[in-house]
Amino acid sequence: MKAIVYCDYGPPDVLRLADIAKPVPNDDQVLIRVRAASINPFDWHFMRGTPYIGRAMGMGLRKPKDTRLGADAAGRVEAVGRNVTRFKPGDEVFGAANGAFAEYACASESRLVIKPVNLTFEQAASIPIAGVTALQGLRDRGKVQPGQTVLINGASGGVGTFAVQIAKTLGAHVTGVCSTRNVEMVRSLGADRVVDYTREDFTRAGERYDVILDNVGNHPLPACRRALTPKGRYVMVSGPKGRWFAPLDRALRAKVTSWFVSQDIGMFMARMDKDDLGILGDLVQSGKVTPAIDRTHTLSQVPEAIRYLETGHARAKVIIVINESK
């Protein structure tokens, strides 16, 4: 089968399309014939091996331990392990897989759900990491309640486009922060107010929010606290890039700060959960949430797609289309 592989850390040029053996699922796994996958910052962090501290924590010190990339996948079940009971060959599924930038990939049964019939494979592949991060960040870490004010910093990105819509389903009054070219898109997703960061700094505008979901981390923590209510929650999803520790150093500062203030400040990392994947699938099927897709690429164009995501100017999700024929 064809798959994207890499044997050294570095820029997208280290990625190549290769013929490798089709993976074999273990007893608890499902083998998927991948129809679509999506790009996440998760992928370029592993590709570049940054922050470097991650290499010592399991990525591989000098070379990547796992030579395949890709986590979000949607496709058809090809085979199942002997302990798998929820799926059978032919089922259309989506969720988190190992090495999703390939014609075939294996996934744990617990990290997949059935794809709603009215979703395309491309839409379904956009959901897992970004959708689950937005849902859990707002519902579980942010504890958003009806009537609260929520600000989404980075509202036009992968997580942000889901977060704007999910916050609305939770009954919040939503403010989205994005660049000029994305204002209308964020407004179309349901944001009650949109802040163009090229013209206005939300941390200096005098508004205070019950919850800030920060997908960018481009403001100092004291400035973000200034935009929170006294009991507000700051949920850090991402932060500035760095070779050695960033954004983990910012997460540590947020944790320490939270010990001394009335506000709840901290970093959040999502946990892939089949129940939450099911909730997101239901929200999309009902029309309450619509996956936003910037552009699609073929499997051979994964390096180009990651290079585009790294610019920081991608709108919503970037999708990789694989195995287009049924």
N, C-alpha and C positions, 0 to 999 in steps of 0.2 A: 504494500500500500504506500501511498505518498503521504509524507508528513513533514512539518517544519521541525528542524533539529538545530541544535547549536552545541558546540564542544568547548567554546571559550566565552568568557564574559566580554561584553563590549557593546558597541552601537548596533543598530539593526543589520549592518553588513555581516555580522557573525552568523546570522540566520541563513539557512539554505533549505531548499526543497529536496528531499531525499526519498529513495525507496527503502522502506524498512519492513520488518516482519509485522504482520497483523497481531495486535495484542490478544492475549487469551485471558478471559475473565476468571478470577478465582471464585471460590464457592459463594461469596457474598456479593459478587459484582455482576454488572450487566455490560455486555458489549454493544456499543451503539454505532450504527452507520451514520456518521455525522452529516447533517444537512447544512447546518450553520453554526458558527461560533462567534464570539464577540471579543474585542480587545479591551483590556483593563490596564490601569497603571500597575496592577499586580504583575502583569506580564513583563513590562519593561524593567521593573525592579529586579526580577529574576534574570532577565537577559543581561543587564548591566552588573548584577551582583552587588547592588547598592540598596541601603547603606551597607558599608563593609562589615559592620557588626553582624549582619544577617548571614554572612558566609560562615562565621564561626557558630552560628545557631542552626545550621542545617543545610544551607544552600550548597556548601562545598567550598573549601578554602581557596583553592587555586583554579579549579574548574567546576562547572555545575555538576551536581550529583545526578540530577534528572536532566537529560538532554532534550526533553520535549517541553513545549510551552502550550498554554491555553487552558482555561478552566471552565468558561461558559459554553455550553453545548446544547443543541437541539437536534433530534434525529429519530431514526427508527431502531428499535431493539433488534439486534441480529442474533444474539444468543444470551442465555442467562446461566449463572452458576447454580449448583444444585440446591443451595439454601435460599435462593430467591423465590419469593412467593407473590410479590406484588406486580410483576411484569412477565410478559411472554413475548416471543419473537413476533415482530410486526407492530407492536405498540409504538405510538408516537410519544416521545418523552422530551423533557428538558430539565436542565439542572447543572450540577457541577461534575465535570469529568476530568480525568487525568490525560493531559496532552491532547486537548481538544482541537488544536490546529493540525488536523489529520483526517484522513478518510474514515478511520475507525478509532474509537477511544473507549476505555473502560471507565465505569463509574460505580461507586457504591450504591446499592439499592436505596439506602437511606438518604441519598443526596439527589434523588430524581423524583419527578412526578409526571403524570400523564399530561400531555399538551392539550389544552382546550382546542376543540375542532375549529373554532373561528380565528385562531392565531396562526399566522404564517410561521415557518421555522425561523425566519429572520427575527421576527418580533419575539418569539419565545427565547431565542438565544441571547437577546439583549437583557433579559430579566435577572438571571441568578445573582451575580455579585452586586451589581448596582442596585437592583430592586430590593434585595434582602438587606443591604446596608442602609438604604433609605428607610425601609420599614422598621427595622430594629432600632436604628438610631433615633428615630422620632418617637416610636411607641414605647420602647423599652428603656433606652437611655435618656431620652428627652422627656418621657412621660407626658406627651402632649395631650391636653384635655380640650373638649369643645369650648370655644370662645377665647382661647389663649392666642397670643400673638407670636408668630413664628417667623424667623428670618432664615432664608436659605442663601448662604454665601457660595457662589458658584452654581447658580440655579440653572445654567444652560448646559452643564456637563452631564455625564452619564448618571451619577447618583443624584445630581440636582434636579434633573427633569422628572425623575421618579419622585423625589422628595416633595416637590411643589404639589404634585397631584395627590400623593398620599397624605400630606398635611391637611389638604382640603377635605379628604374623606374622613379625617379625624375631627373635623369641625373647627379647624383653626383659621385665623385671619393670617394670610400668608404674604410676606414680602420677599421677593426674589431679587438677588443682586447679580448682575451680569454686565457685559459690554454693550455698547450702543447697537451693534448689529443683531444682538440676540433679544433685545427688549420685547419686540412683538411676539417672538416665539414663546418666551417665558410667560407673557401675558395670556397667550392662547392656551397655555397649559392650566390656567386657572388662578394665577397669582393675583391677589387683590391689589397689590402695588408692586411696581418694579423700579429698582434703583439702578441707574446707569453709573457704574463705578468710575467711569471716565469723567463724570461731571459732579459726582457727589460721594462723599465718604460716609458710609452709614454709621461709623463709630463717632462721628462729629455732628450728626444731624439732630441730636437731642431726643430721638426716639428710643424707647426702651422696650425690649422684647422678653417674653417669658422663656423662649427657647431660641438659641442660635445653633443651626447645623452648619458647620464650617467645612466646606469641601476644598478650601484653598489655603487657609492659614497665612494670608498675606498681611495681617494686621497684628501688632503686638498684643499679647494677652491683656495688659491693662486697658488697652483701647477697646477690646472686645467686651471686657467686664463693664466698661462705661455704657455700653449699649444694652446691658442686661438689667432686668428688674432686680431688686435686692435679693429675691429668692430664685432668680432665673437660672437656667441650665445652659451651659456652653458645651456643645457636643462636637469635638474635633474629629473629623473623619480623615482629613489629609492635612499636609503641611508642606513647607518649602522642601525642595529636593536637596539632598546632601550626600557626599561620598561616604562619610564616616558614620554619623549618628542620625542626622536629620531624616525624617521628622521626629525621631524618638526623643531627641533632647527637648523639643517643644512639648511633647506629651508628658515628660517628666516634670517640666516646669509647671504645667497645668495641674498635675497631680499635687505637687507641693503647695501651689497657690491655694488650691481648694481646701487645704487644712486650716487656712487662716481667714477665710472669708465666708460670708453667708451664702454665696452663690455656689452652685455645683458645676465644677469645671473639670473636664477630663477628655481623654482620647477614647474613641470607640472603635472596636474591630468586630465586624459581623461574624456570626456563626451560621454556616450553611445548615438550613433546617427544612425538611420536606414539608412540614406543616405551613411554614411561612411561604415556601414556594407555591404551595397550593392556594394560600390566601391571595398571593399576587396574581396567580393565574385566574382566580375568580374575579378579582378587581378588573383585570384586563378584559376578560370575557364579558363582564357586565357593562363595560364602557366607562367605568369610573376612572380608570387609568389607561392611558394610551402610550405604548413605548414610542419614544422619539428616536429616529434613526438618521444620522448625518449622511453616511455614505456606505456603500458596500464594496468589498474587494474580493478577489479570488484567493485561493490558497497560496498561490505563488507570489501574491502581492502582500503577504503578511509583513515583510520588512517595511514596505512603503506605508502600510496602515499604522504600524507602531511608530514610525518616524513622524507621521502626522499627529498622532495622539500626544507624542512628547512635546510638540510645539505649544500645547496648552490652549489651542484655539479650536479644538474639535467641539462640535455641537452634539450633545447627546451621545448616542452610541455609534461605534464604528463596527460594522459587521463583516465577517468572513463567510462567503457562500461556498459550500463544498457539496459535491455529489448532487448536482442540480437535477439530474434525471432520476426518476423514481425506480 
